[in-house]
Amino acid sequence: MNTTQEHLLISDIKDDIVILKKGGGALILQVSAVNFGLLSGREQMAIIFTFAQMINSLSFSIQIVIHSERLNISSYLTLLDKAKSLQTNELLSKLITNYRQFIQTTIKENEVLDKKFYVVVPLFSLELGLTASKEALQQKIKTVLLPRRDQIKKQLARVGLKADQLTNEELVKVFYNIYNGPFEENITLNSLNEGKIEVSLKAPEKPTAPPPPALITHPSFGSQPGPAPQSTAAPPPQVVQQSKNHPFVVEELE
């Protein structure tokens, strides 16, 4: 019975290196991105000149791969649903629902892509020659590819790019994603299970009633009948408001 692995060029993945069926090998570097359009003209020319120097300095072949895939947010939506189920505040639960609908609509209406950049350093069987055993072949591939990896990482650092070699697990995920579709992301929900997300809202404080107006005495009209009883509390402090543009001082009448 024929299987998919019979049509692949990969024989094995060991020590973060891809072993090919034809006797060669390759290692893959994941490279960070730079927003070239936001740079000034001088910075753009500097990057182009440095990248051209890197390409001309290589004595071996490389491959530049750009892998684009549709952004998968199923795990993030599951995280929002979990947060909503643990939410006890009705207002926050409604806000989470609206935010989830906004994210889902944005991804559905707009084609949001996740792009990843790789530099592949291959090693062909003609460069290796004859080897005594499979272990010796793998050791020879590793001996030749590691100095080339260090050279490319140093040259990319001059351009302002960071390159990291993919590990065995990351290589399996990349090839699984290419041949079988996007890899399902796993986001742990332990932080949400530890306790509920609650927000305590304090009731608004009632405004205190203003003090009764003091009895105002005028020399021409006299005092009003039935003066207000004397309060045992300390008299309120006088509030003095002085204007920078007005010479008068306004004081509160007692």
N, C-alpha and C positions, 0 to 999 in steps of 0.2 A: 504494500500500500504506500503510495507516494504521500509525502508530507511537505509542509511548507519549508522546513529546514533544508530540504534537498536543493532548493532553489536559491538559498542564501549563500553569500560568499564568506560568511563568518563561520569559523570552526570552533572558536572558544574565546572566552574573555578571562584573562589572568593578569594579575598585577597591574590593573588599570590599563591594559593594552589589549587591543582587538587582534586576535590571531586569525589569519585568513586561510582558506582551504588550499590556496595555491602556494603556500609556503611563506608568504609575507606577513606583515603586521601593520598596525597603525595605532596612533594615539590621537585623542580628540581633546582640543582645548575649547572651553566655552569663554567667549570674549565679551566684555562689557560693551555698551553702546555709548555713543557721544552724539549730542544734538548738533549736527553740523550746520544746520540752517540758522541757529542762533548765534553762531560765532561771527566775529568780524572778518573782513576780507583778509587781513594780515594773518589771523589765526588759521583761517581755512587754508591759505597757501602754505603755512608752516606744517600743517598736518599732511597735506598732499605731498610736500617735498620730503618729509620724514618717512612717510609710508613708501614712497618710491625708492628711497634709500634702502629701506628694509627689504623690499622685493629684489632689488639689484644685488644685495649682499648675500642672498641665499644661494647655496650650492646644491640644493635639493628641491624637490617639488613639494608644494603644499596645495591644499584645497580649501576654499572659503565657501562655507555652506550657510545659507540663511533659511531657517525653518520657521514657517508661519503656520499658525493654527488658530482656530476660532477659540476665543476665551471661554473657558468652562467655569461657570459660577454656581454649579449645582451644590457644591459643598458649602459655599458661602450662603446660599439661600437656606440650606438646612440649618446652618448656624443661626440665622435670623429667626427661623421658625422655633428653634429651641429657646432662644432668648425671649421670644414672645410668650411661649407657654409658661415660662418661669416668672413672667412679669405680673405683679399684682396691682400695679397702678394702671387704671383704665386709660389715662391720657398718654402715658408712655407706650402702652400696648398699641394704641391707635397710631402713634408716630412710627413705631417699628413696622406696622403694616403698610403705611404709606411709603416708607423708605424702601421696603421690599418690592412694592409695585413699581416704584421709580427705577430701581436697578434692573428689574426684569424687563421693563419696557425699553430701557436704553439699550440693553444688550440685544433685544429682539429686533428693534427698528434699525439700529446702527451695527454695521459689521465691525465689531471690536476684535482686533487680532492681537495675538501675543507672538512677538517675533524674538527668536533666539539666534545668536550668531556663533558659529563654530569655525575653528581652524583645524583641519585634519592634516596630520603629518604621516604620510604613508611610507612604507618600506617594502619594496618589491622583492620578489624571490631572486631576481637576477643580481641584485646588490648583495645578497647574502651568500650566494654560492652553495656548495654542498656542505651539509652538516651530518654529524654522526647519528644523532638521536633527536627526538622531539624536544627534550629538555634543553639540549644544547642549542637548538634552533631558537627556542623562546628566550634563552639567556642572551644570545647574540642579538636578537631583535631589541631587547631591552637595552643592551649596551650601546647600540647605534642610535636609538630614538631618544634617549634621555638627554644627551648633549644638544640635539636638535631642538628639543622642547625648551631647554633653558635659553637657547639663542633666540627663539621666537618670542618668548616671554620678555626677554630683555629689550628686544626691538619694539615690541608693542607698548612697553612701558614708556618709551620715548615719545610715542604718539599720544600718550595719556590714556591708554586702554589697559585694563586688567584682564589677564588670561589665567584660568584655572583648569587644570587637567581633570577630566571626568573620572570618577572612581568606578569600580565594578558595578555597584548598584545603580549609579547614575547612567552608565552606558546601557544597562539592561532597560531602564526606563525610556531612554531616548529611542532605542531600536524598537521597543514594544509600541511606543507612540507612533513611530513611522509606519510600521506594518499592520498595526491593529487598531489604530485610533488613539485619541488622547488618553493619557494615563489619568486614572481617577485620583484626585487629590484627597488626602486624609487630613482633616483638621480635627484635632482633639477637642472634645467638649468638656474636659474635666474641670476647667475653670468655671463653667456654668453650673455644674452639678454640685459644687461645693456649697453653694448657698444661693438664695434667691436674690434677685436684683430688685431692691425696693428703694423708693424715694419717699421720704416723709415730707409732706407739705403742711406747714403751719397755717392755722387759721388767721386771717387778718385781724390785727388788734383794733378794738373799737376806739375811736377817738375820744379822748377825755373832754367832758363838758367844760366850756370856758367859765372862768370865775364870774360871779355877778358884778355888774358895773358898780363902781364906787359912787358915792353921793357927791355930786358936783355942786359947789356953792358959788353963786354969782353975786357980786355986790349990789346989783340993781334989782335983782329978783328975789334974793334971799334964798334960804334953804328950803328943800321940798319937805312936806310934812312926813312924819314917820321915818326917821333915818334908819338905815340898814344896821342890823346888829353887828357889834364888833367881832371880828374873827380872831380866834386865838392863834392861828397859824402865823408864821413869820411873813412879813410883807414881801411881795414879789420884787425882785431886783429891778432897778430902773434900767431900761434899754435906751441907750443913747446912740442915735444914728447921725453921723456927721457926714455931710456931702462934701465932696472935693470942690464942687462948683458953687456951693451955696454957703454963705457965712453963718446961717442960723443953725441952732441946735434944737432938735425935736426931742422932747422928753414925754414919757407917759405920765398922764395925770393920775394922782392917787385919790 
